[in-house]
Structure formats: C-alpha cells, structure tokens
Amino acid sequence: MFSGTADELKQTKVTQPAIFIHSVAVGLSNDRFAPEMVAGHSLGEFSALVANKALSFEDALKLVHQRAMAMQRACEINPSTMAAILGLDDKVVEDVCASIDEVVVAANYNCPGQLVISGSMKGIEIACEKLKAAGAKRALPLQVGGAFHSPLMEPARDELAKAIETTNFQKPICPVYQNVNALPSTDVGAIKKNLIAQLTAPV
C-alpha cells in the first residue's frame, strides 16, 4: 500500500484488498462507532458490511481477495478499461454507449453530470470520441485494471457467487444501502444476491 509501484497498485488483485483494509481501519477506528445505516461504493460495500456486522473482518477480507482475483482473471481474458464523462446528461451517455458495436456501458453514476463508462478498449476509445462530439466537457480514460460493473465481469460474477453463497453472513445491526438498487436491506439473502449482481451492474 505504501511502497508499491503505480503499476503494481493498479492491479485489481492488489488494489481491492488494500482499499478494503484501509477503509475498515479508518471506519472502525472510533470505539464508539455505532451506525444507524451503512453504504459503500462498489468495493466499499464490503467495508460497509463489516461496519454493520453482517460480515466479520476476516470473512470479508477473504471475499474481497476472491473478488479481486476473479476480477483480475476476467480483466486478463478481456483487456478493458473505464472512462469518466463530465458535463453530459446520463441519457445522452447511455444512448451513445448503446449506439456502439463494442461492449461499452454506463457503470458508475457518481453525481449529476459525472458518469463513468466501462467496456472494451476499443469501445471506450470510440465512446470518448463520440461523447466529446456530443458536448462532454471531458472524456477521461481512467487508470484502472478493467471494465468493472460491465458485462465483461461475467466470469468473475460466476466465481464470486460461489464464494458468497458459502460465506457466513450474520443479521446486520442496521440496514445497508446497496449499490444495485440504492435501497436499504437487512435481509441476508437479499444482501448476498445484490453483492453478486453488483459485479456486472452499474453502481
């Protein structure tokens, strides 16, 4: 985390456990921490599930490691990437992505006017050109290891599903707002289902 090279740190198998450990350490550093609700963006959902006691730290770290390795393998099968699009309505970005004959989809709805797209190298390249022509203030390729939250993560989704289904989840102490539907849940079955769906769904 502190001495790795940029190339090492951007590898999904390194990035995800590092971010998870840091998030949990920061989030739980206050002994009086007792959340009324939790949420986390993408990988952060695992940290949130440690915070609301649905998962033990150890089990969550194992899942994060398995998720990272599965996603790394998916990235190696299909080299891919993501790009941040600034200054366009979501619908415009979605329509441009849908018009391209490559895998490229809306992946991260960060805030109005900022959407991250995800897809094949060629798909992202074409989409960035088209979105700039459509009036995007910026179409910026990101330094990431692959096309997260896109159909290209399907091999990882299948692998992670098995790991999640065999991991012990507890009844959480408060609701988690999950990425795939932005709704609160305390139901263990629903939490697992949404964690699995998250790999190929937008967040």
GUVEXTOR-606008 format. One line per field, with one value per residue: residue number from 1; residue in three letters; x, y, z of N, C-alpha, C, CB in turn. Coordinates in steps of 0.001 Angstrom, whole numbers. Glycine has a CB too. Example, Ala and Ser with C-alpha at 12.3 -4.5 7.8 and 13.67 -1.06 7.14 Angstrom:
n <- (1,2)
res <- (ALA,SER)
n_c1 <- (13190,12850)
n_c2 <- (-5690,-2250)
n_c3 <- (7800,7080)
ca_c1 <- (12300,13670)
ca_c2 <- (-4500,-1060)
ca_c3 <- (7800,7140)
c_c1 <- (13200,12900)
c_c2 <- (-3300,30)
c_c3 <- (7800,7870)
cb_c1 <- (11308,14084)
cb_c2 <- (-4473,-598)
cb_c3 <- (9046,5725)
# end
This chain:
n <- (1,2,3,4,5,6,7,8,9,10,11,12,13,14,15,16,17,18,19,20,21,22,23,24,25,26,27,28,29,30,31,32,33,34,35,36,37,38,39,40,41,42,43,44,45,46,47,48,49,50,51,52,53,54,55,56,57,58,59,60,61,62,63,64,65,66,67,68,69,70,71,72,73,74,75,76,77,78,79,80,81,82,83,84,85,86,87,88,89,90,91,92,93,94,95,96,97,98,99,100,101,102,103,104,105,106,107,108,109,110,111,112,113,114,115,116,117,118,119,120,121,122,123,124,125,126,127,128,129,130,131,132,133,134,135,136,137,138,139,140,141,142,143,144,145,146,147,148,149,150,151,152,153,154,155,156,157,158,159,160,161,162,163,164,165,166,167,168,169,170,171,172,173,174,175,176,177,178,179,180,181,182,183,184,185,186,187,188,189,190,191,192,193,194,195,196,197,198,199,200,201,202,203)
res <- (MET,PHE,SER,GLY,THR,ALA,ASP,GLU,LEU,LYS,GLN,THR,LYS,VAL,THR,GLN,PRO,ALA,ILE,PHE,ILE,HIS,SER,VAL,ALA,VAL,GLY,LEU,SER,ASN,ASP,ARG,PHE,ALA,PRO,GLU,MET,VAL,ALA,GLY,HIS,SER,LEU,GLY,GLU,PHE,SER,ALA,LEU,VAL,ALA,ASN,LYS,ALA,LEU,SER,PHE,GLU,ASP,ALA,LEU,LYS,LEU,VAL,HIS,GLN,ARG,ALA,MET,ALA,MET,GLN,ARG,ALA,CYS,GLU,ILE,ASN,PRO,SER,THR,MET,ALA,ALA,ILE,LEU,GLY,LEU,ASP,ASP,LYS,VAL,VAL,GLU,ASP,VAL,CYS,ALA,SER,ILE,ASP,GLU,VAL,VAL,VAL,ALA,ALA,ASN,TYR,ASN,CYS,PRO,GLY,GLN,LEU,VAL,ILE,SER,GLY,SER,MET,LYS,GLY,ILE,GLU,ILE,ALA,CYS,GLU,LYS,LEU,LYS,ALA,ALA,GLY,ALA,LYS,ARG,ALA,LEU,PRO,LEU,GLN,VAL,GLY,GLY,ALA,PHE,HIS,SER,PRO,LEU,MET,GLU,PRO,ALA,ARG,ASP,GLU,LEU,ALA,LYS,ALA,ILE,GLU,THR,THR,ASN,PHE,GLN,LYS,PRO,ILE,CYS,PRO,VAL,TYR,GLN,ASN,VAL,ASN,ALA,LEU,PRO,SER,THR,ASP,VAL,GLY,ALA,ILE,LYS,LYS,ASN,LEU,ILE,ALA,GLN,LEU,THR,ALA,PRO,VAL)
n_c1 <- (818,2013,4499,4407,4702,3177,2130,1929,111,-2227,-3162,-5911,-6003,-4352,-5158,-7843,-7887,-6174,-7531,-9865,-8877,-7789,-10105,-11727,-10072,-9978,-12720,-13534,-12021,-12911,-13977,-16558,-18163,-21218,-23246,-26276,-27101,-25542,-23376,-21583,-19396,-19234,-16567,-16488,-18816,-18346,-16774,-18727,-20430,-18917,-18886,-21577,-21781,-22635,-20801,-17811,-14581,-12504,-13814,-14857,-12500,-11435,-13405,-13138,-10551,-10974,-12825,-11248,-9240,-10798,-11862,-9503,-8709,-10817,-10290,-7930,-8773,-10393,-9073,-9648,-11265,-12068,-13796,-14133,-16872,-17693,-20071,-22337,-25773,-27075,-28682,-27880,-25249,-25777,-27243,-25336,-23422,-24977,-25155,-22854,-20898,-19436,-18560,-19651,-20704,-22755,-21438,-20754,-22708,-21977,-22582,-24922,-24086,-21633,-20462,-19256,-18024,-17740,-15934,-14793,-11450,-11440,-14119,-14337,-12578,-13878,-16303,-15464,-14610,-17045,-18633,-17319,-17779,-20482,-20670,-19478,-17715,-15384,-13794,-12407,-10076,-9546,-7112,-7319,-7700,-9523,-12800,-14924,-18075,-19532,-20739,-18442,-17407,-18632,-17475,-16144,-18250,-19666,-17795,-17455,-20009,-20225,-18402,-19558,-22003,-21214,-20216,-20441,-22922,-24143,-27122,-27505,-26691,-27812,-29436,-28067,-27406,-27578,-25575,-26753,-29462,-29902,-31364,-32408,-31377,-31781,-31943,-30394,-30276,-31060,-29032,-26760,-27476,-27585,-24938,-23623,-24825,-23859,-21347,-21608,-23445,-24479,-23310)
n_c2 <- (-1217,1222,1309,209,102,2282,742,-1772,-1219,-574,-2946,-5023,-7162,-6303,-3693,-3887,-5450,-3717,-1216,-2026,-2878,-476,1136,-155,57,2858,3445,2023,2973,4477,3765,4133,3867,3356,2610,3861,3333,2006,2335,1706,2402,367,-1718,-758,-1566,-3943,-3146,-1664,-3713,-4982,-2981,-2906,-5335,-7547,-9093,-10694,-9201,-10888,-12784,-11047,-9976,-12263,-12688,-10316,-10665,-12951,-11882,-9882,-11447,-12964,-10922,-9904,-12048,-12005,-9560,-10169,-12011,-10458,-7682,-4433,-1303,1849,5043,8447,10571,13855,16446,15843,14828,11880,10269,10921,9943,7217,6612,7086,5130,2825,2916,1939,-628,-2262,-3636,-1424,418,2359,2699,3748,5841,8657,11359,13984,14862,13606,10673,7386,5330,1959,-640,-2465,-1926,-755,-13,1938,3850,4658,5552,7724,9545,9992,11005,13347,14755,15005,16909,16616,17855,16744,13663,11231,8737,6222,5180,2201,-1352,-2759,-3349,-2631,-3370,-4078,-6069,-7510,-8475,-10825,-13513,-13270,-12732,-15164,-16750,-15375,-15580,-18224,-18154,-16216,-17397,-19477,-18297,-17212,-15079,-12675,-11516,-8144,-5203,-2856,-1265,-1806,208,-752,-1053,-1872,-1251,924,818,227,-2644,-5426,-8035,-11090,-12867,-11221,-9318,-10844,-11634,-9136,-8280,-10062,-9458,-6928,-6939,-6960,-5032,-1546,968)
n_c3 <- (0,647,-533,-3048,-6649,-9128,-11222,-9995,-7933,-9288,-10170,-10004,-8168,-6169,-5562,-4547,-1990,-568,-486,841,3407,4354,4396,6333,8571,8943,9171,11442,13491,15559,18714,19626,17501,16082,13780,12222,9735,6778,3898,869,-1837,-4574,-4188,-1588,-417,876,3051,4348,5114,7012,8915,9711,10844,9408,8136,9249,9774,8899,7225,5304,4221,3029,1067,-405,-1369,-2971,-4765,-5961,-7209,-8974,-10563,-11611,-13212,-15041,-16244,-17541,-19415,-21088,-22124,-20936,-19972,-18283,-18355,-17363,-17742,-18151,-17701,-19251,-19730,-18174,-19850,-22442,-22448,-22014,-24362,-26390,-25731,-26180,-28920,-29990,-31480,-29749,-26511,-24225,-21529,-19239,-16029,-13423,-11670,-10584,-9832,-10746,-14021,-13957,-15002,-15127,-17654,-18936,-20498,-23457,-24706,-27288,-27436,-25406,-26388,-28794,-27701,-26094,-28049,-29422,-27356,-26637,-28985,-28688,-26780,-24274,-21445,-20568,-21422,-20011,-19973,-17476,-15021,-14549,-13921,-15496,-17054,-14966,-13381,-15659,-18486,-19111,-16792,-16203,-16015,-13539,-11859,-11745,-10437,-7989,-6934,-5998,-3852,-2160,-1547,81,2321,5701,6664,8959,10702,10073,12119,11394,8561,5238,2497,-697,-3708,-6181,-6148,-4527,-2184,1249,3148,5339,5089,4837,2650,493,606,-69,-2701,-4005,-3702,-5380,-7854,-8224,-9491,-12289,-12722,-12962,-10614)
ca_c1 <- (0,2809,5748,4221,4749,1852,1659,1527,-1060,-3458,-3653,-7116,-5739,-3663,-5958,-9050,-7604,-5561,-8591,-10750,-8222,-7699,-11464,-12164,-9240,-10436,-14127,-13754,-11013,-13621,-14587,-17978,-18810,-22429,-24004,-27719,-27192,-24235,-23332,-20234,-19378,-18577,-15813,-16818,-19965,-17804,-16426,-19997,-20981,-18151,-19322,-22889,-21613,-23151,-19626,-16616,-13468,-11759,-14597,-14944,-11198,-11349,-14272,-12519,-9423,-11530,-13415,-10145,-8593,-11749,-11933,-8208,-8756,-11748,-9572,-6913,-9497,-10848,-8478,-10744,-10972,-13185,-13524,-15040,-17511,-18142,-20813,-23443,-26870,-26920,-29379,-27023,-24142,-26346,-27609,-24097,-22868,-25831,-25006,-21518,-20870,-18466,-19087,-19407,-21934,-22676,-21053,-20785,-23477,-21358,-23405,-25395,-23010,-20411,-20792,-18120,-18387,-16909,-16059,-13586,-10527,-11932,-15404,-14092,-11957,-14930,-17269,-14878,-14667,-18446,-19160,-16750,-18527,-21836,-20626,-18882,-16615,-14204,-13974,-11067,-9791,-9076,-6021,-7887,-7289,-10509,-14146,-15722,-19519,-19965,-20884,-17137,-17100,-19467,-16725,-15866,-19533,-19952,-16823,-17736,-21293,-19960,-17735,-20521,-23028,-20661,-19693,-21410,-23378,-24986,-28146,-26808,-27224,-28520,-29557,-27058,-27942,-26726,-25276,-27557,-30820,-29904,-32403,-31879,-31696,-31214,-32179,-29120,-30420,-31071,-27694,-25885,-27899,-27195,-23470,-23248,-25294,-23088,-20152,-21907,-24467,-23975,-23417)
ca_c2 <- (0,2432,1298,-417,986,2615,-409,-2829,-813,-519,-4302,-5254,-8099,-5541,-2514,-4141,-5704,-2529,-229,-2597,-2829,935,1622,-723,650,4239,3457,1422,3457,5086,2700,4422,3798,2525,3202,3657,2788,1995,2211,1778,2426,-773,-2475,-217,-2264,-4957,-2423,-1322,-4932,-5204,-1948,-3240,-6662,-8635,-9914,-10482,-8647,-11980,-13323,-10015,-9896,-13435,-12431,-9248,-11289,-13799,-10957,-9253,-12430,-13299,-9770,-9846,-13055,-11502,-8483,-10777,-12647,-9381,-6387,-3471,-139,2722,6464,9389,11501,15025,17518,15399,14122,10420,9674,11122,8985,5877,6460,6970,3797,1826,3013,1442,-2076,-2851,-3600,-178,695,3234,1835,4451,7086,9312,12515,14583,15431,12801,9268,6590,4254,777,-1508,-2897,-832,-97,601,3161,4821,5181,6281,9008,10431,10352,11806,14694,15372,15280,18053,16347,18749,15876,12216,10946,7327,6064,4227,1045,-2631,-3414,-2791,-3040,-3109,-4232,-7492,-8168,-9063,-12015,-14657,-13000,-12812,-16583,-17223,-14742,-16093,-19447,-17762,-15501,-18343,-20376,-17483,-16985,-13708,-12515,-10471,-6885,-4376,-1737,-1503,-1412,683,-1463,-374,-2221,-689,2102,617,-377,-4057,-6167,-9438,-11688,-13409,-10104,-8711,-11708,-11545,-7822,-8253,-10815,-8694,-5685,-7057,-6660,-3980,-213,1381)
ca_c3 <- (0,821,-1301,-4349,-7814,-9681,-11996,-9051,-7152,-10089,-10425,-9205,-7073,-5127,-5224,-3756,-570,44,-209,1865,4723,4744,4709,7611,9631,9161,9588,12760,14432,16685,19530,19850,16196,16065,12679,12048,8378,6127,2436,331,-3300,-5213,-3190,-271,166,1790,4283,4988,5719,8244,9857,10289,11441,8573,7846,10068,9001,8268,6109,4270,3553,2139,-90,-1205,-2082,-4033,-5746,-6683,-8080,-10042,-11462,-12306,-14280,-16067,-16951,-18407,-20526,-21970,-21768,-20944,-19142,-17937,-18606,-16695,-18673,-17394,-18345,-20103,-19068,-18174,-21008,-23621,-22322,-22218,-25781,-27177,-25452,-26830,-30379,-30360,-31679,-28826,-25144,-23501,-20771,-18067,-14910,-12136,-11657,-9434,-9482,-11998,-14825,-13904,-15161,-15591,-18571,-18765,-21667,-24159,-25030,-28497,-27113,-24624,-27300,-29671,-26875,-25696,-29220,-29685,-26246,-26792,-30091,-28190,-25874,-22956,-21068,-20554,-21555,-19497,-19629,-16101,-14784,-13843,-14495,-16347,-17248,-13820,-13456,-17050,-18838,-19201,-15479,-16001,-15452,-12123,-11149,-11503,-9443,-6700,-6437,-5215,-2605,-1312,-1078,1114,3429,6767,6892,10150,10623,10361,13219,10779,7111,4262,1220,-1648,-4964,-7356,-6110,-3635,-1169,2474,3361,6470,4760,4434,1294,-458,634,-872,-4104,-4527,-3779,-6584,-9028,-8313,-10347,-13688,-12762,-12624,-9205)
c_c1 <- (848,4074,5618,4329,3329,1281,1192,215,-2343,-3950,-4802,-6846,-5000,-4556,-7090,-8772,-7016,-6620,-9513,-10137,-8150,-9078,-11950,-11380,-9703,-11846,-14360,-12748,-11635,-14349,-16082,-18793,-19998,-23361,-25503,-28024,-25790,-24412,-21881,-20282,-18573,-17881,-16172,-18017,-19503,-17384,-17678,-20578,-20175,-18641,-20675,-22957,-22303,-22031,-18539,-15529,-12753,-12507,-14691,-13628,-11007,-12188,-13681,-11347,-9941,-12145,-12316,-9482,-9500,-11843,-10637,-8208,-9686,-11090,-8552,-7550,-9880,-10211,-9506,-10413,-12245,-12798,-14564,-15556,-18119,-18964,-21896,-24535,-26643,-27507,-28537,-25885,-24651,-26652,-26375,-23490,-23649,-25652,-23703,-21528,-19757,-19127,-18677,-20726,-21675,-22433,-21183,-21545,-23030,-22150,-23927,-24227,-21692,-20770,-19545,-18646,-17346,-17053,-14725,-12716,-11048,-13240,-15238,-13496,-13014,-15906,-16732,-14926,-16091,-19012,-18574,-17500,-19942,-21860,-20066,-17757,-15302,-14642,-12599,-10889,-9155,-7966,-6550,-7518,-8286,-11845,-15067,-17172,-20004,-20134,-19550,-16689,-17915,-18682,-16430,-17134,-19849,-19059,-17140,-19036,-21083,-19348,-18720,-21540,-22514,-20067,-20801,-21694,-24272,-26088,-27469,-27474,-27961,-28576,-28303,-27805,-27032,-26667,-26277,-28951,-30964,-31013,-31807,-32275,-31048,-31379,-30913,-29182,-30367,-29691,-26730,-26197,-27425,-25682,-22970,-23605,-24428,-21919,-20410,-22935,-23845,-24158,-23687)
c_c2 <- (1261,2459,645,590,1259,1429,-1545,-2476,-757,-1902,-4586,-6138,-7431,-4404,-2829,-4491,-4478,-1501,-738,-2474,-1393,1468,1124,-95,2067,4244,2957,1898,4125,3984,2902,4345,2842,3092,2926,3112,2827,1911,2275,1684,1250,-1652,-2037,-870,-3359,-4321,-2075,-2537,-5394,-4226,-2281,-4685,-7794,-9611,-9649,-9888,-9754,-12544,-12318,-9910,-11073,-13213,-11362,-9808,-12142,-12951,-10338,-10222,-12802,-12161,-9611,-10835,-12598,-10402,-9055,-11481,-11597,-8065,-5264,-2330,653,4164,7304,10390,12640,15960,17095,14753,12615,9791,9807,10106,7574,5625,6303,5586,2711,1812,2397,-84,-2774,-2866,-2273,253,1746,2346,2502,5764,7871,10502,13097,15233,14706,11320,8550,5476,3149,-96,-1936,-1680,-33,627,1911,4247,5478,6042,7655,10007,10926,11269,13217,15446,15749,16395,17794,17336,17984,14436,11626,9458,7238,5024,3076,-228,-3279,-2712,-3254,-2608,-3088,-5723,-8236,-8783,-10330,-13223,-14489,-13147,-14264,-17139,-16666,-15266,-17326,-19085,-17091,-16475,-19242,-19618,-17202,-15487,-13701,-11493,-9143,-6082,-3144,-1989,-1094,-951,130,-782,-642,-1609,548,2036,-43,-1848,-4561,-7668,-10061,-12229,-12321,-9450,-9531,-11575,-10235,-7665,-8956,-10005,-7464,-5769,-6679,-5541,-2617,91,2872)
c_c3 <- (0,-25,-2673,-5477,-8297,-10453,-11091,-8369,-7973,-10504,-9466,-7994,-5915,-4619,-4248,-2294,139,431,899,3259,5232,5171,6062,8761,9964,9750,10998,13804,15654,17458,19722,18573,16257,15001,12753,10663,7785,4613,2012,-1176,-3833,-4170,-1769,381,1135,3116,5060,5709,6929,9311,10490,10779,10674,8235,8878,9174,8226,7054,4963,3509,2601,878,-1004,-2006,-3240,-5148,-6608,-7657,-9246,-11059,-12245,-13469,-15405,-16895,-17924,-19606,-21570,-21544,-21962,-19985,-18850,-18284,-17882,-17724,-17861,-18277,-19317,-19257,-19185,-19440,-22277,-23605,-22607,-23692,-26666,-26966,-26196,-28350,-30890,-30428,-30894,-27458,-24519,-22855,-19695,-16847,-13551,-12295,-10426,-8926,-10796,-12749,-14730,-13890,-15680,-16482,-18494,-20000,-22250,-24462,-26230,-28211,-26365,-25515,-28198,-28876,-26474,-26841,-29455,-28595,-26244,-27882,-29660,-27154,-24492,-22679,-21041,-20763,-21267,-19180,-18240,-16012,-13927,-14598,-15422,-16368,-16125,-13995,-14902,-17337,-18949,-17880,-15201,-15491,-13960,-11294,-10788,-10396,-8054,-6094,-5556,-3856,-1648,-718,45,2297,4428,6941,8132,9866,10973,11469,12688,9275,6338,3002,130,-3012,-6078,-7351,-5224,-2587,72,2589,4638,6236,4174,3009,237,-542,-234,-2358,-4732,-4630,-5039,-7837,-9285,-9300,-11791,-13835,-12483,-11135,-9141)
cb_c1 <- (-923,3177,6811,2882,5607,1941,2763,2622,-811,-3231,-2511,-8195,-4930,-2323,-6532,-9832,-6642,-4543,-9413,-11047,-6802,-7133,-12446,-11987,-7758,-10408,-14932,-13691,-10081,-14629,-13910,-18138,-17807,-23135,-23471,-28482,-28219,-23375,-24178,-19348,-18792,-17559,-14309,-17064,-20845,-16600,-15629,-21001,-21032,-16610,-19403,-23989,-22131,-23787,-19098,-16130,-12473,-11498,-16005,-15311,-10058,-11821,-15668,-12042,-8568,-12588,-14233,-9113,-8215,-13145,-12233,-7033,-9223,-13048,-8870,-6061,-10767,-12394,-7204,-12088,-9930,-13563,-13530,-14322,-18603,-16937,-19884,-22941,-28246,-27591,-30761,-26454,-23500,-27624,-28434,-23073,-22886,-27292,-25073,-20444,-20713,-17096,-18564,-18842,-22483,-23991,-19645,-19344,-25042,-19975,-22586,-26507,-22804,-19561,-22012,-17303,-18518,-17298,-16855,-13945,-9107,-12124,-16243,-13146,-10874,-15683,-17617,-13432,-14146,-19304,-18865,-15234,-18586,-22436,-21961,-18349,-16882,-13413,-14531,-10795,-8849,-10235,-4798,-9442,-6991,-10702,-14725,-15145,-19858,-18936,-21628,-16099,-17359,-20154,-15407,-15273,-20676,-19762,-15395,-17810,-22229,-19006,-16554,-21245,-23514,-19592,-19089,-20900,-24142,-24132,-29368,-26730,-26083,-27821,-30755,-26055,-28024,-27218,-23930,-27679,-31777,-30061,-33559,-32376,-31238,-31894,-33358,-28732,-31726,-32131,-27162,-26030,-29434,-27760,-22855,-23960,-26755,-22564,-19622,-22407,-25586,-24685,-22124)
cb_c2 <- (9,2584,587,-1113,364,3857,-907,-3058,530,328,-5362,-5884,-9285,-4977,-1905,-5252,-6881,-1895,71,-4074,-3440,1784,1184,-2261,668,5043,2634,-84,4430,6186,2629,5792,3351,2489,2693,4970,3598,815,3331,670,3757,-286,-2309,1239,-2875,-5681,-1144,-788,-6047,-5031,-600,-3001,-6639,-8078,-9634,-11823,-7915,-13098,-13713,-8653,-9862,-14719,-12003,-8082,-12159,-14759,-9842,-8720,-13686,-13599,-8491,-10157,-14421,-10967,-7548,-11774,-13383,-9266,-6113,-4152,759,2585,6779,10129,10781,15778,18368,14410,14524,9817,10349,12575,9057,5704,7668,8081,3515,2091,4466,1930,-2379,-2050,-4815,945,-602,4102,1373,4713,6814,9755,13595,15631,16823,13166,9073,6009,4781,-6,-820,-3658,-1388,-1118,-350,2870,4130,4025,5469,8817,9704,9085,11118,14624,14419,14024,18583,14892,19398,16021,11789,11782,6676,5672,4926,1174,-3562,-4818,-3208,-2455,-1777,-3578,-7616,-7180,-8038,-12377,-14843,-11586,-12212,-17399,-16823,-13221,-16437,-20406,-16816,-14397,-19205,-21272,-16154,-17588,-13143,-12073,-10773,-6043,-3936,-365,-746,-2603,2269,-2879,-770,-3706,-1737,3382,-244,394,-4904,-5746,-9574,-12809,-14175,-9058,-8615,-13175,-11660,-6724,-8915,-12205,-8263,-5316,-8462,-7907,-4271,853,1028)
cb_c3 <- (1202,2256,-520,-4408,-8953,-10604,-12922,-7993,-6529,-11327,-10262,-10063,-7584,-5662,-6483,-4386,-437,-918,-1495,1553,4649,3573,3624,7616,9206,7833,8651,12653,13736,16191,20889,20466,15108,17483,11375,12277,7485,6640,1729,911,-3818,-6264,-3425,-379,-949,1142,3964,3947,4689,7993,9152,9260,12839,7277,6420,10737,9929,9288,6581,4890,4590,2877,375,-296,-1113,-3454,-5033,-5702,-7284,-9451,-10673,-11325,-13721,-15412,-15946,-17607,-20008,-21953,-22627,-20552,-19826,-16418,-20133,-15514,-19547,-16803,-19045,-21177,-19687,-16934,-21217,-23659,-20902,-21382,-26252,-26779,-23934,-26489,-30805,-29343,-33144,-28807,-24289,-24457,-20127,-17896,-15094,-11607,-11639,-9787,-8646,-11716,-14443,-12658,-16131,-14392,-20020,-17480,-22720,-25468,-25328,-29631,-26294,-23428,-28168,-30368,-25622,-25229,-30477,-29793,-24911,-27129,-31297,-27592,-25728,-22878,-19695,-19222,-23006,-18245,-20692,-15183,-14087,-13704,-13422,-15906,-18627,-12527,-12774,-18045,-20148,-19669,-14378,-17294,-16210,-11942,-12013,-12795,-9857,-6862,-7616,-5997,-2899,-2123,-2240,506,2907,8087,5639,11378,11595,9110,14160,11102,6560,3946,1163,-1814,-5425,-7455,-5635,-4456,-1732,3700,2164,7806,3769,5399,1170,-50,2098,-435,-4213,-3645,-2531,-6611,-8834,-6946,-10299,-14388,-11745,-13470,-8412)
# end
